[in-house]
Amino acid sequence: MFKGFYNLTSAMLTHQQNLNVIGNNMVNISTAGYKQERYTASTFDDVLYSRVDVNRSRGVDLGRQSYIRAASDIYTDYSQGIPEPTNLPLDFAIVGDGFFAVQDLEGNTVYTRMGNFSLNDEGYLCLPGFGQVLDPDGQPIYLGTDKIDGDRQGLLYYAGEGDQQGSLIGRLGVFSFPDNEALERDERGMFTGEGAAVSENYEVYNKYLERANTDLAKQMTEMITYQRALQSAAQISKMYDQLMTRAATEVGRM
């Protein structure tokens, strides 16, 4: 009977973590370039085996039942979001593989799919609140004006008259990684990782922003499902508590 508490406690913790992740996805539904997350859990013994150098073939398990689920990981879905027109000259969306590079205030390079750029006081292209946008060589991009045009390779030009193209200013850096799953997301939603290289499989849409790849209807459905499961587990745990109280008091007297 006491084993049920392990199942119920594990269920409540798992469902609560799922709700936290879903809530974060829904909060960022309007964040340009946001990539949704998904929580996964595993049994406690599987996590233990993965972290301790144990060869299962050398011994015999006393039992294969696992009453506790442990947090496994929070995975990021890097699938493409829909490019949405904004008609703003400093908005950019990546279609394909890659991230924009931004040099933060501490001098570190971080990566993002957000492309809602602007100009700082010195005329450099920047991501407001984060830092300066970098070119393929890792250098800040000086524009001095927002009257620009961009092509699908990320090349930036001064806006020309009519159908004429202005002179070349610079180029947006778009970087890819050998394995996106190795990237880490910080508390600001920016990605960090090793092995960044100039991407080859991409296009840059000027005057567009990439929408978050979150399916709002699906997230709402999952939120309701996990909320009901959490409530059910909490109610049943109360029943277990009452049962064990009676077992310890009434049956104990007998």
Salt bridges, closest charged atoms under 4 A:
GLU37 OE2 - ARG185 NE 3.11
ASP45 OD2 - ARG64 NH1 3.09
ASP46 OD1 - ARG56 NH2 3.08
ASP61 OD2 - ARG64 NH1 3.44
ASP104 OD2 - ARG188 NH2 3.90
ASP186 OD2 - ARG188 NH2 3.49
GLU203 OE1 - ARG152 NH1 3.74
GLU210 OE2 - LYS35 NZ 2.52
GLU210 OE1 - ARG113 NE 2.94
GLU222 OE2 - ARG38 NH2 3.17
GLU250 OE1 - ARG246 NH2 3.47
